[in-house]
């Protein structure tokens, strides 16, 4: 595109033509000196908007019949000059100005990119996963936008079950026309992946599921509406509660040090029977009692239990081998956010998602 404008000619007599073409010739020489070869070529010879095209349109075509020959001759001379200048420019390469504009000062310091590092939650989840990987577990995954069926119903939380109230759920809008079981929500726990994996493969199963979960929580120092869980599921013949205890006791020692002790308390989850809460001896005071463990010497770490036969019955709809008369299993779920807070002395869970580099760079 050219930024110059070719005015209409006021008159077409020889004097007017000479003056107009002389002015253009001067401009062509000046442009050839100022512009690099490509810019000059575009400015003058550009097929749609080059100056020669403009001159041809405005002066030659507009010239009255008696002046056409005179204008045409002068145009031919100008065109030859422009072509010559363009050729010389291309042969001599870019001019000084053009070179200066492109120059690269290699002595300038570069733009230093910050090195990435594993997020503390990712690191904690990877540590948990590798402890179980060493015991033969593989990793399962499932969607964060989940159906009511997988998140609740198949986990033995039927519609209207009071335990649904303990997981204040964020639902996707405008699905009233769908049957309840197909309605979408943000998964409130990683447990639905138990069902997704069992539907995909018959027993035996040993999986851990690290992932993000969502609940309608008011955010404060220890609660976040977005947090994480690592789910575990082991299904085989003759799996007993002592397998659950031995596996989790080993895992806690691998994660927090071999001096850590574990103990189990009765609890309730709809998807396990019996259910338990696992506590570990306080990793700060070794069990003597301190502020962190509220002087109890123990810290509650996860929920677990033997897989409820009702859950196996849902899995058996797709995989008949989940027959609770022939197989059994245990499951557990833990919160890596809390574990990371303990491990790294983080007092506000919101820091994990805040994206503040002053916080994150401490883990680099
Ligand atoms: N899904 C439970 C929750 O979010 C955690 C949990 C408890 C998972 C016990 C389990 C389990 O697999 O056996 O509160």
Boltz pocket constraint, residues with backbone or C-beta under 6 A from the ligand:
constraints:
  - pocket:
      binder: B
      contacts: [[A, 188], [A, 189], [A, 190], [A, 191], [A, 231], [A, 232], [A, 269], [A, 271], [A, 272], [A, 276], [A, 302], [A, 303], [A, 304], [A, 305], [A, 330], [A, 331], [A, 332], [A, 333], [A, 334]]
      max_distance: 6.0
